[in-house]
């Protein structure tokens, strides 16, 4: 359990890095490790050195030593609960800009679940142990042995899940985010900008729309537009544009004035350059032709 108070901060800062791989370690981040430095480091080191030179006193004051240790364990449980909440909050607030994040969130759920088991046990066991401190040694199988088993299970299971199952995924996710040269929040904002020019400015209505034209509209490099569409919207440029054209088509066919247009005419109104491209895209997205779709609406 040495330096156990540093585990919560390490896990939390790692989650911040997963959310934003471009985040740099800051001086104020060291404050997270202050309890571990003062208690795990300075306090326990001093106590162990003093006890080593005063064994007779230690043997006469075992309940006092155990009381101090149990209070620190209770403080550790409170701290772990705080960091479990912080990690949960970060995972809830994270922008789902890449599909891989859902798998990473599964690992975070495992982590928080195992932490919760440990926290609940400590909150139950420590007060009981403090209330019967004189009998703790004789009944250690009800405290220390279960605690040791839970911690061992906690370490091995979370270690297995992360090292063998999720570390490669986290590394790949972080590498992909890093290639954008901006944070996940910025990536989410840029995704929203793309959706805005499509939904509000309706640039999809241009039959000659290309990714180069969209890049000029956004004032971005072409490769940024392409990469954000692929990674953040999980599609490609053509399918994205056709998707918005099909949505617009579906909205138009329910309007009364649409009756004076043919199906192909409506398709051209929303940006399709030909009947063939319109029917091909519509069939790909809906599994039926525009004519079949309209019949189903009757």
Steps between C-alpha positions, in 0.01 A plus 500: 500500500804729491419824315138386462386863517675566169292244309189718470691804369699286254184343359325839480788672319521204262131546416564869430778395263271253323243778453764742374832338395644848436455596866829579673580415861454818703665610822163514678447132414758423769248614761307178435796308642542714813301262729705205377825690553406614851333180626639212292843658473598725788262381774525122452874510435553697822270269699667180372845636578391607848328168574810313380695671775225470761364147464412466867274807485345374174409163652330674791302735276381275218135621527616862463708416193211308348260787572724744315536256209124445481426873499745545215333208318165677548652820362631295206150365433358853500774615264443201271128576494573860400723391212249235393245783471748722309575220253128429459436871436780524244373192316147644492619839374739359239400584145436180303697619200651157428309173503780334700411706807201275572739207557722715720193600699431130560841470664428811710176338617695189606750719685231697684309178584803335661585819684143510631531146642820598681354829624180337633701232682725762663206716606344196668808326638700796633231643736432147630870445558532835680211413730668173606862606465613290797379180328623580148807279522303197620241550225728605216343245268189725493695811397854462373458173311184606312655841438815339364294269276289786364805717433682211331195430283471872428865528392505185287166551327545870423860433399392220268219705349724796435839352411377203296171627361475879494848656500547445126158645431579807715834543321338475155220739600750754637717477188201563275388799707857640502514503120236772495726738694209619716312374802190283502289804592639690201443195281140487617458871422636448150263209448216732600623761249477245219148403603405867525598586141300198388185551708485881510680615186381195302814480287396145405251657256791580269513207248866577437599503867843352563708459813723781370199735484397403852856563622492849345160565662644402840837660427675176599764283333338225289670220694351632829147488354548149368655369821235651728218359286661155503603489866238710674188448289595138415422534130653638180435827319269362230286299741474798738381736225257243358364434849406866540354511148282199578381657826409815306317289238296325770406836648391639162275215392263566792455865400191579286697691234711190429215352296590713199848346485603155378706273723809574292421871513485488881829313502661771290352767731691356794828473310515170310648555155330204328228241541757220514701657784178586687354148479836337581555713812139463618506122460832480686369694801139381524500163325228612259459728200349851537183373325463210744558736791230738380251216460562399859417854611151485351 
